[in-house]
């Protein structure tokens, strides 16, 4: 006769199937992660290459069919001065934006913060890439 402890109950069969499903899902997640790793690496390399382009000291902006050139100071006054102060001195909750602080940040984190925001700061996704470039140069004192 067979051993009663070795007999497979419906409960044990269910647990065994659940374990196999979890193992299959773990393997699927690992395969997906290995697939995404080269894609993420490529994306980071492309973003770094785009960020390495030299920034111009002014950004062209089309307004009513007339192209204007905005400097970093103009973009700062339009987008940042309300919270960070006209002279980058900081106000209430917004920090001071001195060149020492800006020099400690890389270009990419600074661009990301400008476009998407951080903490209580809202993002300025409506700025063009050229406007972000001149703003970053202005904040760095270039």
Contact map, one row per residue, 1 for C-alpha under 8 A:
1110000000000000000000000000000000000000000000000000000000000000000000000000000000000000000000000000000000000000000000000000000000000000000000
1111011000000000000000000000000000000000000000000000000000000000000000000000000000000000000000000000000000000000000000000000000000000000000000
1111111000000000000000000000000000000000000000000000000000000000000000000000000000000000000000000000000000000000000000000000000000000000000000
0111111000000000000000000000000000000000000000000000000000000000000000000000000000000000000000000000000000000000000000000000000000000000000000
0011111000000000000000000000000000000000000000000000000000000000000000000000000000000000000000000000000000000000000000000000000000000000000000
0111111100000000000000000000000000000000000000000000000000000000000000000000000000000000000000000000000000000000000000000000000000000000000000
0111111110000000000000000000000000000000000000000000000000000000000000000000000000000000000000000000000000000000000000000000000000000000000000
0000011111011000000000000000000000000000000000000000000000000000000000000000000000000000000000000000000000000000000000000000000000000000000000
0000001111111000000000000000000000000000000000000000000000000000000000000000000000000000000000000000000000000000000000000000000000000000000000
0000000111111100000000000000000000000000000000000000000000000000000000000000000000000000000000000000000000000000000000000000000000000000000000
0000000011111110000000000000000000000000000000000000000000000000000000000000000000000000000000000000000000000000000000000000000000000000000000
0000000111111111000000000000000000000000000000000000000000000000000000000000000000000000000000000000000000000000000000000000000000000000000000
0000000111111111100000000000000000000000000000000000000000000000000000000000000000000000000000000000000000000000000000000000000000000000000000
0000000001111111110000000000000000000000000000000000000000000000000000000000000000000000000000000000000000000000000000000000000000000000000000
0000000000111111111000000000000000000000000000000000000000000000000000000000000000000000000000000000000000000000000000000000000000000000000000
0000000000011111111100000000000000000000000000000000000000000000000000000000000000000000000000000000000000000000000000000000000000000000000000
0000000000001111111110000000000000000000000000000000000000000000000000000000000000000000000000000000000000000000000000000000000000000000000000
0000000000000111111111000000000000000000000000000000000000000000000000000000000000000000000000000000000000000000000000000000000000000000000000
0000000000000011111111100000000000000000000000000000000000000000000000000000000000000000000000000000000000000000000000000000000000000000000000
0000000000000001111111110000000000000000000000000000000000000000000000000000000000000000000000000000000000000000000000000000000000000000000000
0000000000000000111111111000000000000000000000000000000000000000000000000000000000000000000000000000000000000000000000000000000000000000000000
0000000000000000011111111100000000000000000000000000000000000000000000000000000000000000000000000000000000000000000000000000000000000000000000
0000000000000000001111111110000000000000000000000000000000000000000000000000000000000000000000000000000000000000000000000000000000000000000000
0000000000000000000111111111000000000000000000000000000000000000000000000000000000000000000000000000000000000000000000000000000000000000000000
0000000000000000000011111111100000000000000000000000000000000000000000000000000000000000000000000000000000000000000000000000000000000000000000
0000000000000000000001111111110000000000000000000000000000000000000000000000000000000000000000000000000000000000000000000000000000000000000000
0000000000000000000000111111111000000000000000000000000000000000000000000000000000000000000000000000000000000000000000000000000000000000000000
0000000000000000000000011111111100000000000000000000000000000000000000000000000000000000000000000000000000000000000000000000000000000000000000
0000000000000000000000001111111110000000000000000000000000000000000000000000000000000000000000000000000000000000000000000000000000000000000000
0000000000000000000000000111111111000000000000000000000000000000000000000000000000000000000000000000000000000000000000000000000000000000000000
0000000000000000000000000011111111100000000000000000000000000000000000000000000000000000000000000000000000000000000000000000000000000000000000
0000000000000000000000000001111111110000000000000000000000000000000000000000000000000000000000000000000000000000000000000000000000000000000000
0000000000000000000000000000111111111000000000000000000000000000000000000000000000000000000000000000000000000000000000000000000000000000000000
0000000000000000000000000000011111111100000000000000000000000000000000000000000000000000000000000000000000000000000000000000000000000000000000
0000000000000000000000000000001111111110000000000000000000000000000000000000000000000000000000000000000000000000000000000000000000000000000000
0000000000000000000000000000000111111111000000000000000000000000000000000000000000000000000000000000000000000000000000000000000000000000000000
0000000000000000000000000000000011111111100000000000000000000000000000000000000000000000000000000000000000000000000000000000000000000000000000
0000000000000000000000000000000001111111110000000000000000000000000000000000000000000000000000000000000000000000000000000000000000000000000000
0000000000000000000000000000000000111111111000000000000000000000000000000000000000000000000000000000000000000000000000000000000000000000000000
0000000000000000000000000000000000011111111100000000000000000000000000000000000000000000000000000000000000000000000000000000000000000000000000
0000000000000000000000000000000000001111111110000000000000000000000000000000000000000000000000000000000000000000000000000000000000000000000000
0000000000000000000000000000000000000111111111000000000000000000000000000000000000000000000000000000000000000000000000000000000000000000000000
0000000000000000000000000000000000000011111111100000000000000000000000000000000000000000000000000000000000000000000000000000000000000000000000
0000000000000000000000000000000000000001111111110000000000000000000000000000000000000000000000000000000000000000000000000000000000000000000000
0000000000000000000000000000000000000000111111111000000000000000000000000000000000000000000000000000000000000000000000000000000000000000000000
0000000000000000000000000000000000000000011111111100000000000000000000000000000000000000000000000000000000000000000000000000000000000000000000
0000000000000000000000000000000000000000001111111110000000000000000000000000000000000000000000000000000000000000000000000000000000000000000000
0000000000000000000000000000000000000000000111111111000000000000000000000000000000000000000000000000000000010000000000000000000000000000000000
0000000000000000000000000000000000000000000011111111100000000000000000000000000000000000000000000000000000000000000000000000000000000000000000
0000000000000000000000000000000000000000000001111111100000000000000000000000000000000000000000000000000000000000000000000000000000000000000000
0000000000000000000000000000000000000000000000111111100000000000000000000000000000000000000000000000000000110000000000000000000000000000000000
0000000000000000000000000000000000000000000000011111110000000000000000000000000000000000000000000000000000000000000000000000000000000000000000
0000000000000000000000000000000000000000000000001111111000000000000000000000000000000000000000000000000000000000000000000000000000000000000000
0000000000000000000000000000000000000000000000000001111100000000000000000000000000000000000000000000000000000000000000000000000000000000000000
0000000000000000000000000000000000000000000000000000111110000000000000000000000000000000000000000000000000000000000000000000000001001100100000
0000000000000000000000000000000000000000000000000000011111100000000000000000000000000000000000000000000000000000000000000000000001001100000000
0000000000000000000000000000000000000000000000000000001111100000000000110000000000000000000000000000000000000000000000000000000000000100100000
0000000000000000000000000000000000000000000000000000000111110000000011110000000000000000000000000000000000000000000000000000000001100100000000
0000000000000000000000000000000000000000000000000000000111111000000011110000000000000000000000000000000000000000000000000000000001100100000000
0000000000000000000000000000000000000000000000000000000001111100001111000000000000000000000000000000000000000000000000000000000001000000000000
0000000000000000000000000000000000000000000000000000000000111110001111000000000000000000000000000000000000000000000000000000000000000000000000
0000000000000000000000000000000000000000000000000000000000011111111100000000000000000000000000000000000000000000000000000000000000000000000000
0000000000000000000000000000000000000000000000000000000000001111111100000000000000000000000000000000000000000000000000000000000000000000000000
0000000000000000000000000000000000000000000000000000000000000111110000000000000000000000000000000000000000000000000000000000000000000000000000
0000000000000000000000000000000000000000000000000000000000000111111000000000000000000000000000000000000000000000000000000000000000000000000000
0000000000000000000000000000000000000000000000000000000000000111111100000000000000000000000000000000000000000000000000000000000000000000000000
0000000000000000000000000000000000000000000000000000000000011110111110000000000000000000000000000000000000000000000000000000000000000000000000
0000000000000000000000000000000000000000000000000000000000011110011111000000000000000000000000000000000000000000000000000000000000000000000000
0000000000000000000000000000000000000000000000000000000001111000001111100000000000000000000000000000000000000000000000000000000000000000000000
0000000000000000000000000000000000000000000000000000000001111000000111111110000000000000000000000000000000000000000000000000000000100000000000
0000000000000000000000000000000000000000000000000000000011100000000011111110000000000000000000000000000000000000000000000000000000000110000000
0000000000000000000000000000000000000000000000000000000011100000000001111111000000000000000000000000000000000000000000000000000000100111111000
0000000000000000000000000000000000000000000000000000000000000000000001111111100000000000000000000000000000000000000000000000000000000010010000
0000000000000000000000000000000000000000000000000000000000000000000001111111110000000000000000000000000000000000000000000000000000000000000000
0000000000000000000000000000000000000000000000000000000000000000000001111111111100000000000000000000000000000000000000000000000000100110000000
0000000000000000000000000000000000000000000000000000000000000000000000011111111110000000000000000000000000000000000000000000000000000010000000
0000000000000000000000000000000000000000000000000000000000000000000000001111111111000100000000000000000000000000000000000000000000000000000000
0000000000000000000000000000000000000000000000000000000000000000000000000111111110000000000000000000000000000000000000000000000000000000000000
0000000000000000000000000000000000000000000000000000000000000000000000000011111111000000000000000000000000000000000000000001000000000000000000
0000000000000000000000000000000000000000000000000000000000000000000000000011111111111000000000000000000000000000000000000000000000000000000000
0000000000000000000000000000000000000000000000000000000000000000000000000001111111111111000000000000000000000000000000000000000000000000000000
0000000000000000000000000000000000000000000000000000000000000000000000000000101111111100000000000000000000000000000000000000000000000000000000
0000000000000000000000000000000000000000000000000000000000000000000000000000000111111000011111000000000000000000000000000000000000000000000000
0000000000000000000000000000000000000000000000000000000000000000000000000000000111111111111001111000000000000000000000000000000000000000000000
0000000000000000000000000000000000000000000000000000000000000000000000000000000111111111111000000000000000000000000000000000000000000000000000
0000000000000000000000000000000000000000000000000000000000000000000000000000100011011111100000000000000000000000000000000000000000000000000000
0000000000000000000000000000000000000000000000000000000000000000000000000000000010011111100000000000000000000000000000000000000000000000000000
0000000000000000000000000000000000000000000000000000000000000000000000000000000010011111110000011100000000000000000000000000000000000000000000
0000000000000000000000000000000000000000000000000000000000000000000000000000000000011111111000111100000000000000000000000000000000000000000000
0000000000000000000000000000000000000000000000000000000000000000000000000000000000111001111111111000000000000000000000000000000000000000000000
0000000000000000000000000000000000000000000000000000000000000000000000000000000000111000111111110000000000000000000000000000000000000000000000
0000000000000000000000000000000000000000000000000000000000000000000000000000000000100000011111100000000000000000000000000000000000000000000000
0000000000000000000000000000000000000000000000000000000000000000000000000000000000100000011111100000000000000000000000000000000000000000000000
0000000000000000000000000000000000000000000000000000000000000000000000000000000000110000011111110000000000000000000000001000000000000000000000
0000000000000000000000000000000000000000000000000000000000000000000000000000000000010000111111111000000000000000000000000000000000000000000000
0000000000000000000000000000000000000000000000000000000000000000000000000000000000010001111001111100000000000000000000000000000000000000000000
0000000000000000000000000000000000000000000000000000000000000000000000000000000000010001110000111110110000000000000000000000000000000000001000
0000000000000000000000000000000000000000000000000000000000000000000000000000000000000001100000011111110000000000000000000000000000000000001000
0000000000000000000000000000000000000000000000000000000000000000000000000000000000000000000000001111111000000000000000000000000000000000001110
0000000000000000000000000000000000000000000000000000000000000000000000000000000000000000000000000111111100000000000000000000000000000000000000
0000000000000000000000000000000000000000000000000000000000000000000000000000000000000000000000001111111110000000000000000000000000000000000000
0000000000000000000000000000000000000000000000000000000000000000000000000000000000000000000000001111111110000000000000000000000000000000001100
0000000000000000000000000000000000000000000000000000000000000000000000000000000000000000000000000011111111000000000000000000000000000000000100
0000000000000000000000000000000000000000000000000000000000000000000000000000000000000000000000000001111111000000000000000000000000000000000000
0000000000000000000000000000000000000000000000000000000000000000000000000000000000000000000000000000111111101100000000000000000000000000000000
0000000000000000000000000000000000000000000000000000000000000000000000000000000000000000000000000000001111111100000000000000000000000000000000
0000000000000000000000000000000000000000000000000010000000000000000000000000000000000000000000000000000011111110000000000000000000000001000000
0000000000000000000000000000000000000000000000010010000000000000000000000000000000000000000000000000000001111111000000000000000000000000000000
0000000000000000000000000000000000000000000000000000000000000000000000000000000000000000000000000000000011111111100000000000000000000000000000
0000000000000000000000000000000000000000000000000000000000000000000000000000000000000000000000000000000011111111110000000000000000000001000000
0000000000000000000000000000000000000000000000000000000000000000000000000000000000000000000000000000000000111111111000000000000000011001000000
0000000000000000000000000000000000000000000000000000000000000000000000000000000000000000000000000000000000011111111110000000000000000000000000
0000000000000000000000000000000000000000000000000000000000000000000000000000000000000000000000000000000000001111111111000010000000000000000000
0000000000000000000000000000000000000000000000000000000000000000000000000000000000000000000000000000000000000111111110000011100000010000000000
0000000000000000000000000000000000000000000000000000000000000000000000000000000000000000000000000000000000000011111110000011111000010000000000
0000000000000000000000000000000000000000000000000000000000000000000000000000000000000000000000000000000000000001111111000111100000000000000000
0000000000000000000000000000000000000000000000000000000000000000000000000000000000000000000000000000000000000001111111111111000000000000000000
0000000000000000000000000000000000000000000000000000000000000000000000000000000000000000000000000000000000000000100111111110000000000000000000
0000000000000000000000000000000000000000000000000000000000000000000000000000000000000000000000000000000000000000000011111100000000000000000000
0000000000000000000000000000000000000000000000000000000000000000000000000000000000000000000000000000000000000000000011111100000000000000000000
0000000000000000000000000000000000000000000000000000000000000000000000000000000000000000000001000000000000000000000011111110000000000000000000
0000000000000000000000000000000000000000000000000000000000000000000000000000000000000000000000000000000000000000000111111111000000000000000000
0000000000000000000000000000000000000000000000000000000000000000000000000000000000000000000000000000000000000000111111001111100000000000000000
0000000000000000000000000000000000000000000000000000000000000000000000000000001000000000000000000000000000000000011110000111111000000000000000
0000000000000000000000000000000000000000000000000000000000000000000000000000000000000000000000000000000000000000011100000011111100000000000000
0000000000000000000000000000000000000000000000000000000000000000000000000000000000000000000000000000000000000000001000000001111100000000000000
0000000000000000000000000000000000000000000000000000000000000000000000000000000000000000000000000000000000000000001000000001111110110000000000
0000000000000000000000000000000000000000000000000000000000000000000000000000000000000000000000000000000000000000000000000000111111110000000000
0000000000000000000000000000000000000000000000000000000000000000000000000000000000000000000000000000000000000000000000000000001111111000000000
0000000000000000000000000000000000000000000000000000001101110000000000000000000000000000000000000000000000000000000000000000000111111100000000
0000000000000000000000000000000000000000000000000000000001100000000001010010000000000000000000000000000000000000000000000000001111111110000000
0000000000000000000000000000000000000000000000000000000000000000000000000000000000000000000000000000000000000010011000000000001111111111000000
0000000000000000000000000000000000000000000000000000001100000000000000000000000000000000000000000000000000000010000000000000000011111111100000
0000000000000000000000000000000000000000000000000000001111100000000000110010000000000000000000000000000000000000000000000000000001111111110000
0000000000000000000000000000000000000000000000000000000000000000000000111011000000000000000000000000000000000000000000000000000000111111111000
0000000000000000000000000000000000000000000000000000000000000000000000010000000000000000000000000000000000100110000000000000000000011111111100
0000000000000000000000000000000000000000000000000000001010000000000000010000000000000000000000000000000000000000000000000000000000001111111111
0000000000000000000000000000000000000000000000000000000000000000000000011000000000000000000000000000000000000000000000000000000000000111111111
0000000000000000000000000000000000000000000000000000000000000000000000010000000000000000000000001110010000000000000000000000000000000011111111
0000000000000000000000000000000000000000000000000000000000000000000000000000000000000000000000000010011000000000000000000000000000000001111111
0000000000000000000000000000000000000000000000000000000000000000000000000000000000000000000000000010000000000000000000000000000000000000111111
0000000000000000000000000000000000000000000000000000000000000000000000000000000000000000000000000000000000000000000000000000000000000000111111
